[in-house]
């Protein structure tokens, strides 16, 4: 059994993801997108980076690579899939999750620590949290503003598919705590199943104690479930 | 079969914030130009061999649907010209 961390041309958080998972005693390996999913795949990470130079739109090219058909099938069969940063953009562009991630409101690349409020604690990614818990994780993106049509947003809320929202350290959803102007302060959402999630912040960069912050660990332990 | 050029124009839906366009507008204003709004769009010109204009339009339309535009945030329009008729 292994978590497949899919490496596209221009991915750059794939090694970080493998290392973070290994630190948590979860078996993981990098998988080049042309090689297809290993037979013993038990989980999938779409890692951060700048796949295909963000050409056209961030994630647009990787989302249409053949391996994403296998990822979709695996996701439908219940395999846990986590898209992080560029992986969230790939997940969104491929239809694994709803909405779109586009240019930050500031029109700048935002690289900083943010606070997230857990909106749904009934998922593999948040099982160790309570709803309303606040965690601190880093972001590093230029195109992370979550956009979605009003009716689809209402559906996300009604179906409890919003996983994390940007908040201040006390859990308040303010404009100041929203680093990119995301609709509803949304930082991460679920797909059709709770085992499929995408988020712009980086749990793998807040897992190893040596690099500061470990709040990401509990998200990645979702692959143990 | 004739050669057609399908022009696909992709723009953000009305109401979707465009920070790059806002920044560009600000830069123009700093240069002393007066303007009240600036909207940006991406234009793709596709040369293709097609049976007729309708065929070319249909194929360009599908390309826009499948890749060039993201229906969550974009509207797009397609116009088609027969390449020879332009020369």
Interface residues (C-beta under 8 A of the other chain):
Chain A: X56 X57 X60 X64 X93 X98 X99 X100 X102 X103 X104 X105 X106 X107 X145 X147 X148 X149 X152 X181
Chain B: X16 X17 X18 X19 X20 X22 X23 X66 X67 X68 X70 X72 X73
